[in-house]
């Protein structure tokens, strides 16, 4: 049996039991801590929702309100082995909780943020041009 370093170690669970594997990607593990399974992605797409992880502590401090209108998502699945494994149905990852908003609102907010960035960039370019004169 070959030795596996801690950073390369992964655990594969099957009907035969628990097995340590070297190649975590081949075993179906993701390096992204905010990975969402395909069933959840399909569920959100079907409902027309965009998603992102929110800081649960800040959300609680603000009375459940997010400054950009994101709401915590509660999964309606009865399967206790789904991603997140929270009995209350909310999908958590460390201090984060999955939040959603309608795709139309998400796209509109994205456009507003892009416009703000363009305006700030243009203002910065104008101010840099003023300094070049001296």
TORKOL-4160 file (C-alpha; in steps of 0.2 Angstrom, whole numbers, padded with zeros to 4 digits, m for minus):
134
<pt num="1" X="0000" Y="0000" Z="0000"/>
<pt num="2" X="0007" Y="0017" Z="m0005"/>
<pt num="3" X="0008" Y="0031" Z="0008"/>
<pt num="4" X="m0004" Y="0046" Z="0004"/>
<pt num="5" X="0001" Y="0063" Z="0011"/>
<pt num="6" X="m0012" Y="0073" Z="0020"/>
<pt num="7" X="m0015" Y="0086" Z="0007"/>
<pt num="8" X="m0018" Y="0073" Z="m0007"/>
<pt num="9" X="m0029" Y="0062" Z="0004"/>
<pt num="10" X="m0048" Y="0060" Z="0000"/>
<pt num="11" X="m0061" Y="0048" Z="0006"/>
<pt num="12" X="m0072" Y="0039" Z="m0006"/>
<pt num="13" X="m0088" Y="0031" Z="0002"/>
<pt num="14" X="m0097" Y="0017" Z="m0007"/>
<pt num="15" X="m0107" Y="0001" Z="m0003"/>
<pt num="16" X="m0091" Y="m0008" Z="0001"/>
<pt num="17" X="m0086" Y="0005" Z="0014"/>
<pt num="18" X="m0074" Y="0019" Z="0016"/>
<pt num="19" X="m0058" Y="0020" Z="0005"/>
<pt num="20" X="m0044" Y="0032" Z="0005"/>
<pt num="21" X="m0039" Y="0038" Z="m0012"/>
<pt num="22" X="m0025" Y="0048" Z="m0019"/>
<pt num="23" X="m0033" Y="0057" Z="m0034"/>
<pt num="24" X="m0048" Y="0067" Z="m0026"/>
<pt num="25" X="m0054" Y="0073" Z="m0043"/>
<pt num="26" X="m0055" Y="0056" Z="m0050"/>
<pt num="27" X="m0065" Y="0051" Z="m0034"/>
<pt num="28" X="m0078" Y="0064" Z="m0037"/>
<pt num="29" X="m0071" Y="0077" Z="m0025"/>
<pt num="30" X="m0071" Y="0096" Z="m0030"/>
<pt num="31" X="m0057" Y="0108" Z="m0024"/>
<pt num="32" X="m0069" Y="0122" Z="m0024"/>
<pt num="33" X="m0077" Y="0124" Z="m0007"/>
<pt num="34" X="m0092" Y="0132" Z="m0014"/>
<pt num="35" X="m0096" Y="0118" Z="m0026"/>
<pt num="36" X="m0115" Y="0115" Z="m0029"/>
<pt num="37" X="m0120" Y="0098" Z="m0035"/>
<pt num="38" X="m0129" Y="0096" Z="m0052"/>
<pt num="39" X="m0146" Y="0092" Z="m0044"/>
<pt num="40" X="m0146" Y="0108" Z="m0034"/>
<pt num="41" X="m0140" Y="0118" Z="m0049"/>
<pt num="42" X="m0155" Y="0111" Z="m0060"/>
<pt num="43" X="m0167" Y="0114" Z="m0045"/>
<pt num="44" X="m0162" Y="0133" Z="m0045"/>
<pt num="45" X="m0162" Y="0135" Z="m0064"/>
<pt num="46" X="m0180" Y="0127" Z="m0064"/>
<pt num="47" X="m0186" Y="0140" Z="m0052"/>
<pt num="48" X="m0177" Y="0154" Z="m0061"/>
<pt num="49" X="m0165" Y="0159" Z="m0047"/>
<pt num="50" X="m0147" Y="0165" Z="m0046"/>
<pt num="51" X="m0137" Y="0160" Z="m0031"/>
<pt num="52" X="m0122" Y="0164" Z="m0021"/>
<pt num="53" X="m0115" Y="0161" Z="m0004"/>
<pt num="54" X="m0119" Y="0174" Z="0010"/>
<pt num="55" X="m0110" Y="0177" Z="0026"/>
<pt num="56" X="m0123" Y="0169" Z="0038"/>
<pt num="57" X="m0117" Y="0179" Z="0053"/>
<pt num="58" X="m0119" Y="0196" Z="0045"/>
<pt num="59" X="m0136" Y="0190" Z="0038"/>
<pt num="60" X="m0141" Y="0186" Z="0056"/>
<pt num="61" X="m0135" Y="0203" Z="0063"/>
<pt num="62" X="m0145" Y="0212" Z="0049"/>
<pt num="63" X="m0161" Y="0203" Z="0054"/>
<pt num="64" X="m0161" Y="0191" Z="0039"/>
<pt num="65" X="m0159" Y="0205" Z="0026"/>
<pt num="66" X="m0145" Y="0207" Z="0014"/>
<pt num="67" X="m0140" Y="0224" Z="0007"/>
<pt num="68" X="m0142" Y="0217" Z="m0011"/>
<pt num="69" X="m0158" Y="0208" Z="m0009"/>
<pt num="70" X="m0152" Y="0190" Z="m0007"/>
<pt num="71" X="m0163" Y="0178" Z="0003"/>
<pt num="72" X="m0157" Y="0162" Z="0011"/>
<pt num="73" X="m0162" Y="0147" Z="0001"/>
<pt num="74" X="m0171" Y="0133" Z="0009"/>
<pt num="75" X="m0171" Y="0116" Z="0000"/>
<pt num="76" X="m0187" Y="0107" Z="m0001"/>
<pt num="77" X="m0179" Y="0090" Z="m0003"/>
<pt num="78" X="m0183" Y="0076" Z="0009"/>
<pt num="79" X="m0167" Y="0067" Z="0006"/>
<pt num="80" X="m0156" Y="0069" Z="0022"/>
<pt num="81" X="m0140" Y="0065" Z="0012"/>
<pt num="82" X="m0141" Y="0080" Z="0000"/>
<pt num="83" X="m0127" Y="0093" Z="m0001"/>
<pt num="84" X="m0127" Y="0103" Z="0015"/>
<pt num="85" X="m0134" Y="0090" Z="0026"/>
<pt num="86" X="m0143" Y="0102" Z="0037"/>
<pt num="87" X="m0160" Y="0096" Z="0045"/>
<pt num="88" X="m0167" Y="0113" Z="0043"/>
<pt num="89" X="m0165" Y="0113" Z="0024"/>
<pt num="90" X="m0153" Y="0127" Z="0022"/>
<pt num="91" X="m0137" Y="0124" Z="0013"/>
<pt num="92" X="m0122" Y="0129" Z="0023"/>
<pt num="93" X="m0103" Y="0129" Z="0020"/>
<pt num="94" X="m0094" Y="0135" Z="0036"/>
<pt num="95" X="m0100" Y="0152" Z="0040"/>
<pt num="96" X="m0109" Y="0154" Z="0024"/>
<pt num="97" X="m0127" Y="0150" Z="0019"/>
<pt num="98" X="m0133" Y="0149" Z="0001"/>
<pt num="99" X="m0143" Y="0164" Z="m0004"/>
<pt num="100" X="m0154" Y="0167" Z="m0020"/>
<pt num="101" X="m0163" Y="0180" Z="m0030"/>
<pt num="102" X="m0173" Y="0180" Z="m0046"/>
<pt num="103" X="m0161" Y="0179" Z="m0061"/>
<pt num="104" X="m0169" Y="0195" Z="m0068"/>
<pt num="105" X="m0165" Y="0205" Z="m0052"/>
<pt num="106" X="m0147" Y="0197" Z="m0052"/>
<pt num="107" X="m0144" Y="0203" Z="m0071"/>
<pt num="108" X="m0151" Y="0220" Z="m0067"/>
<pt num="109" X="m0140" Y="0222" Z="m0052"/>
<pt num="110" X="m0125" Y="0216" Z="m0062"/>
<pt num="111" X="m0128" Y="0229" Z="m0075"/>
<pt num="112" X="m0129" Y="0243" Z="m0061"/>
<pt num="113" X="m0112" Y="0237" Z="m0054"/>
<pt num="114" X="m0104" Y="0237" Z="m0071"/>
<pt num="115" X="m0110" Y="0254" Z="m0074"/>
<pt num="116" X="m0103" Y="0260" Z="m0058"/>
<pt num="117" X="m0086" Y="0252" Z="m0062"/>
<pt num="118" X="m0086" Y="0261" Z="m0079"/>
<pt num="119" X="m0090" Y="0278" Z="m0071"/>
<pt num="120" X="m0077" Y="0276" Z="m0058"/>
<pt num="121" X="m0064" Y="0271" Z="m0071"/>
<pt num="122" X="m0069" Y="0286" Z="m0082"/>
<pt num="123" X="m0067" Y="0297" Z="m0067"/>
<pt num="124" X="m0050" Y="0290" Z="m0063"/>
<pt num="125" X="m0044" Y="0292" Z="m0081"/>
<pt num="126" X="m0050" Y="0310" Z="m0081"/>
<pt num="127" X="m0041" Y="0314" Z="m0065"/>
<pt num="128" X="m0025" Y="0306" Z="m0071"/>
<pt num="129" X="m0026" Y="0316" Z="m0087"/>
<pt num="130" X="m0027" Y="0332" Z="m0077"/>
<pt num="131" X="m0011" Y="0327" Z="m0068"/>
<pt num="132" X="m0001" Y="0324" Z="m0084"/>
<pt num="133" X="m0003" Y="0342" Z="m0089"/>
<pt num="134" X="0008" Y="0348" Z="m0075"/>
